[in-house]
Amino acid sequence: MTSLKIATYNIRTDTPEDGDWSWQARKPHVQDLIKYHNWDAFGVQEALPHQLDDLKELTAYEFVGVARDDGETEGEYNGLFFKKDRFSLVDSHHFWLSDTPDEPSIHPSAGCKRICVCVKLKEKICNKEISIAVTHLDHVSEEARVLGAEIITSRVKQYFNQPFILMGDFNAEPTEQAYTLLSSELTDAKYKQNTLVYGPKGTFQEFDYTCHWDNLVEIDYLFVSDSITVTRLGTLTDSTDCRFPSDHFPVVADIIL
C-alpha cells in the first residue's frame, strides 16, 4: 500500500475582467499554494497556454493535457500534473464531450468545446497503476453536462474495476442529473467510508471573500472507484490578504492504493 495526495484545481483563466486580481497578480499565490500542499498529482482546468507555462515552473511535476479548442494548444487546457519521482507515464488520451468525441467538436447546446483528458500512471513505490481523468463540463447547458457525463462514463468504464479517479469542475451541483449519473457509477470521495472531511462542501466562491460557507456552490469533485481508499478529503480555503488565489477552491484527497 502507498499513500498519495491528489487534487483538482480550477485555477481561473486569465481575463481582463479580473482587474488588479488577474493572473499576473494571482500567479505566485497559486504556485505557492501548490508547492506548500505538495500534492503528488493534481488536475487543472481553465489554464491558458501562458498560465500553463507558469505552472510548469513547478519543475517537480510533469504535465499531460491538451487545449479544448483543437486538442493541441488552442483555448483552455485540461490536464494533469504529476510528480516525476512518484510516477511514470503509461498512457494518455483525450476526447470531446460531444456527438463526435474523437474530433474537435461542440455539443449543440454547449457554450464552448469541452474535453476529458485521461492519464494512466504507474506509482513507483508500490508498482501499481492508477488512471486519472480530468474534465470540465459545460457552464451553460445542463443537457450538455448530462451528455458529457454519459460520454465520460462510457469511455472510461473499463477503468472502474481498477484504481481510478475522475476529477474536475463539473459545473453541476449534487441535485443535477450529471452528478447523479456520475455518482451512480463512482463514489464522490467525500462519501467514502471512514473519510475525514474538512472545509466547506461548496467549492466556487466567485472571489467573494465574505461568502458564507452555506452559500458556496458545490461543483468541483473527486470521484473514485471502489478499489481506492480515501482517508481525508478537504476543500482548501487558503487566502492572501483577504483574497482567494482562484474563484474555485481546490479539492484534495489523501488516498491509499
Secondary structure, DSSP 8 states (H G I E B T S, - for coil): --EEEEEEEE-----GGGGGGSHHHHHHHHHHHHHHHT-SEEEEEEE-HHHHHHHTT-TTEEEEEEETTTSSSSS-EEEEEEETTTEEEEEEEEEESSSSTTSS---TT-SS--EEEEEEEEETTT--EEEEEEEE--SS-HHHHHHHHHHHHHHHGGGTTSSEEEEEE----TTSHHHHHHHHHSEEGGGSTT-EEES-S--B-TT-TT--GGGSB--EEEEE-TT-EEEEEEE----BTTB-SSSB--EEEEEE-
